Amino acid sequence: MKIVSVVGARPQFVKLAPIHKAARAAVVEHVIVHTGQHYDPMLSDVFFEDLGIGSPDVHLGIGSGSHGVQTGAMLAALDSVFDAHRPDWVLVYGDTNSTVAAALSAVKMHIPVAHLEAGLRSFNRRMPEEHNRVVTDHLADLLLAPTRVAVSHLADEGLSSRTELVGDVMTDVLFEVRDEVGSRPSVLLEELGLEPGGFYVATIHRADNTDDGERLREVMSALAHLDRPTVLLAHPRIVARAAEHGVDLDAGSLISHAPLAYPDLIAASLASAGIVTDSGGLQKEAFLLGVPCTTVRTETEWVETIELGWNVLATTAEQIAAAVTRPKPAATDAAPYGDGHAAARVIDMLLSHVGREGG
């Protein structure tokens, strides 16, 4: 069997790592295509190195642009890639422009598509990611759902016959990295002179929180007035928007820092008193690490983190402050995101369905 994985953004590189490892263990040919959606080395190249994936087989170098320009460029480039490799499966990950472009290109070429992390829904139609994931689920031949809630969403949309529950592959890699970094100090402690449990980690990058100057100023002001130093791992998007709107990313308690390599991010999260984010993946990673999370959004795809008390949604400065400083929730042994062996199930599912799906 031959699989082509299409990835383009940091969370996808993390999910790719256990899939690549499981494919090699099963002696499955695995071709990695990097669209170049995230092109900053700290958001791209370093993840391939640190997670032991190796260099991508194909790098499209698409770069930034409007949603239409970026997605269109990916579509044009992927047609020739898929034609050259003619895989048994195109495997797409999550909810990015890379995901929907690869799904569209493959189905039009009658190549079966499997969607990893299928069935997640925020029900917020303002989010481009929501449209990407819904369209991809309805295009794909095999829907690899990470949770029972995701399976339920797919059933509600009439997609049960294509759905398989496999667990969350991010759990696989997170547990492995957690065990590797657990005994070493975070680079943030060394570089910034912070104490374990004496700081928060923040990541803010979504358009709803960054594109409008007043909104960005409100969120950054909330972080600047927290009761502990707050290290903002500054994605290129927020750096550009802050400069554009004249927002200081190093005011009060707020300390801006370049994005971290994935192992360093996990080490920093483990050492922190809490996480503030609008990222989907980091909410779940915080839960799996037992670190309280505050999500600066009105909704989340990872509803289990809310239900179990480890995540709180907050949008105003007052809500953010209250959520971040809340008492640590009670420990739980709930495991809604699987047992750390999802990637092997994904490869097994692709093997068992090969030749049965698509055009």
For each residue, the residues with C-beta under 8 A, 3 or more apart:
1: 28 29 88 89 350 351 354
2: 28 29 30 31 85 86 87 88 89
3: 23 28 29 30 31 87 88 89 90 91 350
4: 31 32 33 81 82 85 87 89 90 91
5: 16 19 20 30 31 32 33 91 92 93
6: 33 35 78 90 91 92 93 98 99 101 102
7: 12 13 15 16 32 33 34 35 56 93 98
8: 12 34 35 36 37 38 62 74 96 97 98 99
9: 12 13 37 38 43 94 96 98
10: 13 14 38 43 44 47 259 262
11: 14 15 93 94 170 279 280 281
12: 7 8 9 15 16 93 94 96 98 99
13: 7 9 10 16 17 44 47 48 51 53 262
14: 10 11 17 47 51 170 173 174 262 281
15: 7 11 12 18 19 93 94 116 117 169 170 173
16: 5 7 12 13 19 20 32 51 53 93
17: 13 14 20 21 51 52 53 173
18: 15 21 22 169 172 173 176 342 343
19: 5 15 16 22 23 30 91 116 169 343 346 347
20: 5 16 17 23 24 30 32 53 54
21: 17 18 24 25 52 343
22: 18 19 25 26 343 344 346 347
23: 3 19 20 26 28 29 30 347
24: 20 21 27 28 30
25: 21 22 344 347
26: 22 23 344 347 348 351
27: 24
28: 1 2 3 23 24 347 350 351
29: 1 2 3 23
30: 2 3 5 19 20 23 24
31: 2 3 4 5 57 58 85 87
32: 4 5 7 16 20 53 54 56 57 58
33: 4 5 6 7 56 57 58 59 60 78 81 102
34: 7 8 44 56 58 59 60
35: 6 7 8 60 62 74 77 78 97 98 101 102
36: 8 39 44 59 60 61 62 63
37: 8 9 62 63 70 74 96 97 98
38: 8 9 10 43 44
39: 36 43 44 61 63 64
40: 43 44 236 259
41: 44 45 46
42: 46 258 259 260 261
43: 9 10 38 39 40 47 235 236 259
44: 10 13 34 36 38 39 40 41 47 48
45: 41 48 49
46: 41 42 49 50 261
47: 10 13 14 43 44 50 51 53 261 262
48: 13 44 45 51 53 54 55 56
49: 45 46 53
50: 46 47 261 262 263
51: 13 14 16 17 47 48 173 177 262
52: 17 21
53: 13 16 17 20 32 47 48 49
54: 20 32 48
55: 48 59
56: 7 32 33 34 48 59
57: 31 32 33
58: 31 32 33 34 81
59: 33 34 36 55 56
60: 33 34 35 36 73 74 77 78 81
61: 36 39
62: 8 35 36 37 65 70 73 74 77
63: 36 37 39 70
64: 39 70
65: 62 69 70 73
66: 69 70
67: 70 71 97 128
68: 71 72
69: 65 66 72 73
70: 37 62 63 64 65 66 67 73 74 97
71: 67 68 74 75 97 100 101
72: 68 69 75 76
73: 60 62 65 69 70 76 77
74: 8 35 37 60 62 70 71 77 78 97 98 101 102 105
75: 71 72 78 79 101 104 105
76: 72 73 79
77: 35 60 62 73 74 80 81
78: 6 33 35 60 74 75 81 82 101 102 105 106
79: 75 76 82 83 105 109
80: 77 83 84
81: 4 33 58 60 77 78 84 85
82: 4 78 79 85 86 87 90 105 106 109 111
83: 79 80 86 109
84: 80 81
85: 2 4 31 81 82
86: 2 82 83 111
87: 2 3 4 31 82 90 111
88: 1 2 3 112 350 354 355
89: 1 2 3 4 111 112 113 114 142 350 354
90: 3 4 6 82 87 102 103 105 106 111 112 113 114
91: 3 4 5 6 19 113 114 116 346 350
92: 5 6 98 99 102 103 113 114 115 116 136 140
93: 5 6 7 11 12 15 16 96 99 116 117
94: 9 11 12 15 99 116 117 133
95: 99 117 120 129 130 132 133 136 280
96: 8 9 12 37 93 99 100 129 132
97: 8 35 37 67 70 71 74 100 101 128 132
98: 6 7 8 9 12 35 37 74 92 101 102
99: 6 8 12 92 93 94 95 96 102 103 115 132 133 136
100: 71 96 97 103 104 131 132 135 136
101: 6 35 71 74 75 78 97 98 104 105
102: 6 33 35 74 78 90 92 98 99 105 106 113
103: 90 92 99 100 106 107 113 115 135 136 139 140
104: 75 100 101 107 108 139
105: 74 75 78 79 82 90 101 102 108 109
106: 78 82 90 102 103 109 111 112 113
107: 103 104 110 111 113 139 358 359
108: 104 105
109: 79 82 83 105 106
110: 107 358 359
111: 82 86 87 89 90 106 107 358 359
112: 88 89 90 106 141 142 353 354 357 358 359
113: 89 90 91 92 102 103 106 107 136 139 140 141 142 358
114: 89 90 91 92 140 141 142 143 144 346 349 350 353
115: 92 99 103 118 136 137 140 142 143 144
116: 15 19 91 92 93 94 144 169 346
117: 15 93 94 95 120 133 144 145 146 150 168 169
118: 115 133 136 137 140 143 144 145 146 150 154 163
119: 137 143 145 146 147 149 150 151 152 153 154 163
120: 95 117 133 146 150 153 280 301 302
121: 130 133 134 150 153 301
122: 127 129 130 297 299 300 301
123: 130 299
124: 127 130 298 299
125: 130 131
126: 130 208
127: 122 124 130 131 206 208
128: 67 97 131 132 207
129: 95 96 122 132 133 280
130: 95 121 122 123 124 125 126 127 133 134
131: 100 125 127 128 134 135
132: 95 96 97 99 100 128 129 135 136
133: 94 95 99 117 118 120 121 129 130 136 137
134: 121 130 131 137 138
135: 100 103 131 132 138 139
136: 92 95 99 100 103 113 115 118 132 133 139 140
137: 115 118 119 133 134 140 143 154 157 159
138: 134 135 157 159
139: 103 104 107 113 135 136
140: 92 103 113 114 115 118 136 137 143 162
141: 112 113 114 162 353 357 358
142: 89 112 113 114 115 162 164 349 350 353 357
143: 114 115 118 119 137 140 154 159 162 163 164
144: 114 115 116 117 118 164 166 346 349
145: 117 118 119 150 151 154 163 164 165 166
146: 117 118 119 120 150 166 167 168 169 337 338 342
147: 119 150 151 165 168 304 336 337
148: 151 152 165 336
149: 119 152 153 303 304 336
150: 117 118 119 120 121 145 146 147 153 154 165
151: 119 145 147 148 154 155 160 163 165
152: 119 148 149 155 156
153: 119 120 121 149 150 156 157
154: 118 119 137 143 145 150 151 157 159 160 162 163
155: 151 152 158 159 160 163
156: 152 153
157: 137 138 153 154
158: 155
159: 137 138 143 154 155 162 163
160: 151 154 155 163
161:
162: 140 141 142 143 154 159
163: 118 119 143 145 151 154 155 159 160
164: 142 143 144 145 349
165: 145 147 148 150 151
166: 144 145 146 169 338 342 345 346 349
167: 146 171 337 338 339 341 342 345
168: 117 146 147 171 172 284 337 338 342
169: 15 18 19 116 117 146 166 172 173 342 343 346
170: 11 14 15 173 174 281 284 285 337
171: 167 168 174 175 288 337 338 339 340 342
172: 18 168 169 175 176 338 340 341 342 343
173: 14 15 17 18 51 169 170 176 177
174: 14 170 171 177 178 266 285 288 289
175: 171 172 178 179 288 340
176: 18 172 173 179 180 340
177: 51 173 174 180 181 262 263 266
178: 174 175 181 182 266 270 288 289
179: 175 176 182
180: 176 177 263
181: 177 178 184 263 264 266 267 270
182: 178 179 270
183:
184: 181 267
185: 189 190 267 271
186: 189 190 264 267 268 270 271
187: 190 191 260 264 267 268
188: 191 192 194 199 201 231 257 260 264 268 271
189: 185 186 192 193 194 195 196 271
190: 185 186 187
191: 187 188 257
192: 188 189 199 229 231 255 257
193: 189
194: 188 189 198 199 229 231 271
195: 189 198 199
196: 189 271
197: 271 272 273
198: 194 195 228 229 273
199: 188 192 194 195 228 229 230 231 271 272 273
200: 223 226 228 229 230 231 272 273 274 275 276 324
201: 188 230 231 233 265 268 269 272 274 275 276
202: 223 230 231 232 233 275 276 277
203: 232 233 235 275 276 277 278 279 282
204: 209 210 219 220 232 235 238 276 277 278 296
205: 209 210 235 237 238 278 279
206: 127 209 210 278 279 297
207: 128 210 211
208: 126 127 211 215 278 297
209: 204 205 206 215 216 219 278 296 297
210: 204 205 206 207 215 216 237 238 241
211: 207 208 215 216 241
212: 215 216
213: 216 217 241 244 245 246 247
214: 217 218
215: 208 209 210 211 212 218 219
216: 209 210 211 212 213 219 220 238 241 242 245 247
217: 213 214 220 221 245 247
218: 214 215 221 222 316 317
219: 204 209 215 216 222 223 296 317 320
220: 204 216 217 223 224 232 242 247 248 249 251 254
221: 217 218 224 225 251 317
222: 218 219 225 226 316 317 320 321
223: 200 202 219 220 226 230 232 253 254 276 320
224: 220 221 230 248 251 252 253 254
225: 221 222 252 253 317 321
226: 200 222 223 230 253 321 324 325
227: 253 325
228: 198 199 200 253 273
229: 192 194 198 199 200 253 255
230: 199 200 201 202 223 224 226 253 254 255 276
231: 188 192 194 199 200 201 202 255 256 257 268
232: 202 203 204 220 223 238 249 254 255 256 257
233: 201 202 203 257 258 259 260 265
234: 238 239 242 249 256 257 258 259
235: 43 203 204 205 238 239 259
236: 40 43 239 240
237: 205 210 240 241
238: 204 205 210 216 232 234 235 241 242 249
239: 234 235 236 242 243 249 256
240: 236 237 243 244
241: 210 211 213 216 237 238 244 245 247
242: 216 220 234 238 239 245 246 247 248 249
243: 239 240 246
244: 213 240 241
245: 213 216 217 241 242
246: 213 242 243
247: 213 216 217 220 241 242
248: 220 224 242 251 254
249: 220 232 234 238 239 242 254 256
250: 254 255 256
251: 220 221 224 248 254
252: 224 225
253: 223 224 225 226 227 228 229 230
254: 220 223 224 230 232 248 249 250 251
255: 192 229 230 231 232 250
256: 231 232 234 239 249 250
257: 188 191 192 231 232 233 234 260
258: 42 233 234
259: 10 40 42 43 233 234 235 265
260: 42 187 188 233 257 264 265 268
261: 42 46 47 50 264 265
262: 10 13 14 47 50 51 177 265 266
263: 50 177 180 181 266 267
264: 181 186 187 188 260 261 267 268
265: 201 233 259 260 261 262 268 269
266: 174 177 178 181 262 263 269 270 285 289
267: 181 184 185 186 187 263 264 270 271
268: 186 187 188 201 231 260 264 265 271 272
269: 201 265 266 272 275 282 285 286 289 291
270: 178 181 182 186 266 267 289 291
271: 185 186 188 189 194 196 197 199 267 268
272: 197 199 200 201 268 269 275 291
273: 197 198 199 200 228 292
274: 200 201 291 292 293 294 324
275: 200 201 202 203 269 272 282 286 291 292 293 294
276: 200 201 202 203 204 223 230 293 294 296 320 324
277: 202 203 204 282 283 286 293 294 295 296
278: 203 204 205 206 208 209 295 296 297
279: 11 203 205 206 282 283
280: 11 95 120 129 283 284 300 301 302
281: 11 14 170 284 285
282: 203 269 275 277 279 285 286 293
283: 277 279 280 286 287 293 295 300 302 305 311
284: 168 170 280 281 287 288 302 305 337
285: 170 174 266 269 281 282 288 289
286: 269 275 277 282 283 289 291 292 293 305 310 311
287: 283 284 290 291 293 302 304 305 308 310 311 337
288: 171 174 175 178 284 285 337
289: 174 178 266 269 270 285 286
290: 287 310 331
291: 269 270 272 274 275 286 287 310
292: 273 274 275 286 310 311 326 328 329
293: 274 275 276 277 282 283 286 287 305 310 311 312
294: 274 275 276 277 311 312 314 320 323 324
295: 277 278 283 300 311 312 313 314
296: 204 209 219 276 277 278 314 315 320
297: 122 206 208 209 278 300 313 315
298: 124 313 315
299: 122 123 124 313
300: 122 280 283 295 297 303 305 306 311 313
301: 120 121 122 280
302: 120 280 283 284 287 305 306 311
303: 149 300 306 307
304: 147 149 287 307 308 334 336 337
305: 283 284 286 287 293 300 302 308 310 311
306: 300 302 303 309 311 312 313
307: 303 304
308: 287 304 305 329 332 334 336
309: 306 329 330 332
310: 286 287 290 291 292 293 305 329 332
311: 283 286 287 292 293 294 295 300 302 305 306
312: 293 294 295 306 323 326
313: 295 297 298 299 300 306 323
314: 294 295 296 319 320 322 323 324
315: 296 297 298 319 320
316: 218 222 319 320
317: 218 219 221 222 225 320 321
318: 321 322
319: 314 315 316 322 323
320: 219 222 223 276 294 296 314 315 316 317 323 324
321: 222 225 226 317 318 324 325
322: 314 318 319 325 326
323: 294 312 313 314 319 320 326
324: 200 226 274 276 294 314 320 321
325: 226 227 321 322
326: 292 312 322 323
327:
328: 292
329: 292 308 309 310 332
330: 309
331: 290
332: 308 309 310 329
333:
334: 304 308
335: 338 339
336: 147 148 149 304 308
337: 146 147 167 168 170 171 284 287 288 304
338: 146 166 167 168 171 172 335 341 342
339: 167 171 335 342
340: 171 172 175 176
341: 167 172 338 344 345
342: 18 146 166 167 168 169 171 172 338 339 345 346
343: 18 19 21 22 169 172 346 347
344: 22 25 26 341 347 348
345: 166 167 341 342 348 349
346: 19 22 91 114 116 144 166 169 342 343 349 350
347: 19 22 23 25 26 28 343 344 350 351
348: 26 344 345 351 352
349: 114 142 144 164 166 345 346 352 353
350: 1 3 28 88 89 91 114 142 346 347 353 354
351: 1 26 28 347 348 354
352: 348 349
353: 112 114 141 142 349 350 356 357
354: 1 88 89 112 350 351 357
355: 88
356: 353
357: 112 141 142 353 354
358: 107 110 111 112 113 141
359: 107 110 111 112
